[in-house]
Amino acid sequence: MAVEAGADDDLIAIDASGLFPRLTTWIGFDDDLPLKPSHRAFIQLLAPHLSDQQID
C-alpha cells in the first residue's frame, strides 16, 4: 500500500503483526540430484540471506 508524504499525514500506523500467521516457504530437492546453476539461482532469489554452503 502506498502512502504519499504530505497528502497522507493524517494516517497512523497500527501494529497488525498478530493478525496474520507467519508464512513459511519450503524448497525440496532429491538428495541424489546435483543442484544446477538454475536451481541455485532460484533458491537465492527466494532466500538471498543463505550462503552457498548453506544451500549445499
C-alpha positions in Angstrom: 0.0 0.0 0.0 1.4 3.4 -0.9 1.4 6.4 1.3 2.2 9.8 -0.1 4.2 12.2 2.2 2.3 15.4 2.8 -1.0 14.1 1.4 -1.5 11.3 3.9 -0.2 12.9 7.1 -3.5 12.2 8.9 -2.9 8.4 8.6 -1.4 6.4 11.5 0.3 3.0 11.6 -1.3 0.3 13.7 0.6 -2.9 14.6 -1.2 -5.7 12.9 1.6 -8.3 13.3 -0.6 -10.6 15.4 -3.5 -10.6 12.9 -1.8 -12.8 10.2 0.0 -16.1 10.6 3.7 -16.4 9.7 4.1 -17.9 6.3 6.9 -20.4 5.6 8.1 -21.5 2.2 9.8 -24.8 1.7 12.0 -25.9 -1.2 13.0 -29.5 -1.6 15.3 -31.3 -3.9 16.2 -35.0 -4.1 19.5 -35.8 -2.3 20.7 -37.6 -5.4 20.1 -34.7 -7.7 23.0 -32.3 -8.1 22.0 -28.6 -7.9 22.2 -26.9 -11.3 23.0 -23.2 -11.6 19.3 -22.5 -12.3 18.3 -24.3 -9.1 20.8 -22.3 -7.1 19.7 -19.0 -8.7 16.1 -19.8 -7.8 16.9 -20.5 -4.2 19.0 -17.3 -4.0 16.0 -15.3 -5.3 13.8 -16.7 -2.5 16.4 -16.6 0.2 19.2 -14.2 -0.6 20.4 -14.4 3.0 21.6 -18.0 2.5 25.3 -18.7 1.7 26.4 -21.2 -0.9 27.5 -23.5 1.9 24.0 -23.4 3.5 22.4 -24.1 0.1 24.7 -27.1 -0.4 
